[in-house]
Amino acid sequence: MTTSPKQQKTPGRPISITAVVDCVGALTAQSTRGHLYLYDTNKAGGSTGLGTEELQTRVKQGDQLMWTILALECEAFVAIDDIVIDRAVCEPVRKVYPGTDVAYWTGTVKKDGMAAVPYQIKFKLGTQVEPITTTLSPALVG
């Protein structure tokens, strides 16, 4: 008995993307420029721009992405409010760790071999009602 290629498909790699936000600086400037540091766990796979707002995460179809956030200042409130990206490439979904109010976002890469697909992250910072959106764009790169 043979199995179809669909049944043999292996799951994609998990890739974590972490946003480190200088909340006080971003709120003062009303901009993430110079106050956002993005990292991912795929440097060995070809990601570039680690530690900048223009992170280029190298991905393949099926890769499982997870976005998390950390505040540079320990007592500052930071959260990802939305991830704006071409839904034909990835559909990020907000999730919450069970038993907590700690949120994270996940998405599966839907395409292979694509050019850079920029996206924006909207952040809730401190007590400000309106989110602050990334000034420069990180991207997924196939």
N, C-alpha and C positions, 0 to 999 in steps of 0.2 A: 504494500500500500504506500503510495506516495503522498506527500503533503504539498499543498499549494504554496506558492511564494507568499501569499497573504498570511498563512499559518506560520511560516518560518520567520516572519518579520520580527526582529529583535527590538525591544523598546529602546528609545533614544537615551542619550546620556542625561543625567541630571546636571544642570548648570545653575548655580546660585549667582544672582546679581545683587550686590549690596550697595545701597546708597548711604553714605555718611554725610550728614548735613550739619553745617554750622548754623544752627537755628537763629541765634542772635544776629549773626552777620547777614543772613538771608532776609530776616525781618527788617533789619535796619535799612538794607539796600532795596528791599522789595524785589529781589532777584536772587536766583541761585548762582549766578556767575561769580566765580571765585569762592563760593561757599558750599560747593557740592563735590564730593569725591566718589566716583563709581568704581567698583571692583567686581570681577567675576572669577569663577573657579575654573576658567578654561584658557588660561594663559598658555599652557602647554599645547593646546589645540589651535592656537593662532590668534586669540583675542589680543587687541592692542588698545592703547590709551588708558590703561589701568591708572586709577587715581585722578582721572580728569572727568569733566562733564561730557566728554566726547568718546566715551568707551565704545569700542567696536567689538561686540561679542560674536565670536565665530560660532556658527550653528549649522546643524544639518536637520533635515526633515526628521521629525519624531523626537528631537531633543526636548526634554522637560525643563522649562525655565521656572525659577522661583525668585521673585524680587522681595527683598527685605530692606529695612531701614534702621539706621542707628543715629542717635543724636550725638554730636561732638561734645555738647555740654550734658552732663548726666541728668540734670533736672528739667531739661527742655522737652516739650511735647512735640513729637514729629510723627507723621503718618503719611503713607501713600494714599492719596485720594482717588487717583485714576492713572491709567497708563493708556496713552493715545497712540495707537499703531494701526497699520493696515490690517484689518480683520481677516484678509485673505492669507496673511502670513502667520498671525498669532492672535488668539483671543484671550487676553489676560482676564483672570477671574479672581476677585477678592475672596480670601478665606480667612478663618480665624482658628487659632490653635484651641483645641477643646479645653473647656473649663477656664478660659482666659478671655481678655478683650484684645489680645495681641494679634494683629492682622498681618497677612502676607498675601502676595499675589502669585498666581501660577498661570502657565500657558504652555501649549505644545506648539512647536514650530511645524507649520503645515507644508513648507516648500523646501526644496533643495536648490543649491546653485544660484541663489539670487544675488543681485547687486545689493549694496548697502540699503537697508530699510530703516530710515530714521524713525525715532519715536520720541514722545515727550512723556515726562512724569509730572503729575500734579501733586504737590505736597501740601498737607495741612500742617501749619507750624504755629506753635504757641496757642494763643487764644484768638488769633486772626480767623475770621469767618471765611474769607475768600482764599482759595488755594493759590500757591505760587507755582508757576509752571517753569520747567527747565528752559533756560535761555538758549543754550547750545544743545544739540541733539545727540544723545547716544544712538547707536544703531545696531541692528542684527545684520551680520554679514554671512552669506552662504559660501 
